[in-house]
Amino acid sequence: MRAITEQECRTCGCRGQRGRLSGPERLLTLPEAADLTSFAVDTIRRAIRTTDPHSFPPPLLAKRAGSGGKFLILQSELTRWMHDLPDA
């Protein structure tokens, strides 16, 4: 994974945290991740299922809650994923 520059942090809105949170790490559901990123839930789901780093959307790491449960995404992983999105 490449290093994230200060300029990228300013443009993504993470206020220089670069995916780090103060306190416990938050787990996000698909709808919460979609709300935070302005992407559709289906786009977030496609990112979770893809393995090709050159695809759009790029891969997003997530875990399932229980057997057959909902996807859960670490907020820091969602921030990393946003930094990895290609420029428009």
C-alpha positions in Angstrom: 0.0 0.0 0.0 1.4 3.4 -0.9 1.9 6.2 1.6 -0.8 8.8 1.9 0.3 12.5 1.5 -0.9 15.3 3.7 -2.6 16.9 0.7 -4.7 13.7 0.1 -5.7 13.8 3.8 -6.9 17.4 3.4 -9.0 16.6 0.3 -10.6 13.4 1.7 -11.8 15.1 4.9 -10.1 12.8 7.4 -8.4 15.8 9.0 -5.0 14.2 9.0 -6.0 11.1 10.9 -5.1 8.9 7.9 -7.5 6.2 9.1 -6.6 6.3 12.8 -9.3 7.0 15.3 -9.0 8.1 18.9 -10.6 5.6 21.1 -12.1 2.2 20.1 -12.3 1.4 16.4 -15.8 1.8 14.9 -17.5 -1.0 12.9 -19.7 0.2 10.1 -22.6 -1.6 8.3 -23.0 -1.3 4.6 -25.6 1.4 4.8 -23.4 3.4 7.2 -20.4 3.1 4.9 -22.5 4.1 2.0 -23.7 7.2 3.9 -20.2 8.2 4.8 -18.8 7.8 1.3 -21.8 8.9 -0.8 -21.5 5.6 -2.7 -24.5 3.3 -3.2 -24.7 0.2 -0.9 -24.3 -2.0 -4.1 -21.0 -0.2 -4.9 -19.7 -0.9 -1.4 -20.8 -4.5 -1.7 -19.0 -4.9 -5.1 -15.8 -3.5 -3.5 -16.0 -6.1 -0.8 -16.4 -8.9 -3.3 -13.7 -7.8 -5.8 -10.1 -9.1 -5.5 -8.7 -7.2 -8.5 -6.8 -4.1 -7.3 -7.2 -2.5 -10.7 -11.0 -2.7 -10.8 -13.5 0.0 -9.9 -14.3 0.0 -7.1 -11.0 -1.3 -5.6 -11.1 -4.0 -3.0 -12.5 -3.2 0.4 -11.8 -5.5 3.4 -14.9 -6.4 5.5 -15.9 -9.2 7.8 -19.2 -11.0 8.3 -21.0 -10.8 11.6 -21.7 -14.5 12.4 -22.5 -17.1 9.8 -24.3 -15.4 6.9 -24.5 -12.2 8.9 -24.1 -8.6 7.7 -20.9 -7.2 6.4 -19.0 -5.1 8.9 -16.2 -2.6 7.9 -13.6 -1.0 10.1 -13.9 2.8 9.8 -10.1 2.9 9.3 -10.4 0.4 6.4 -13.1 2.6 4.8 -10.8 5.6 5.1 -7.9 3.7 3.5 -10.2 2.6 0.7 -11.3 6.2 0.1 -7.6 7.2 -0.2 -7.0 4.4 -2.7 -9.8 5.5 -5.1 -8.5 6.8 -8.4 -8.6 10.5 -9.1 -11.5 11.8 -11.2 
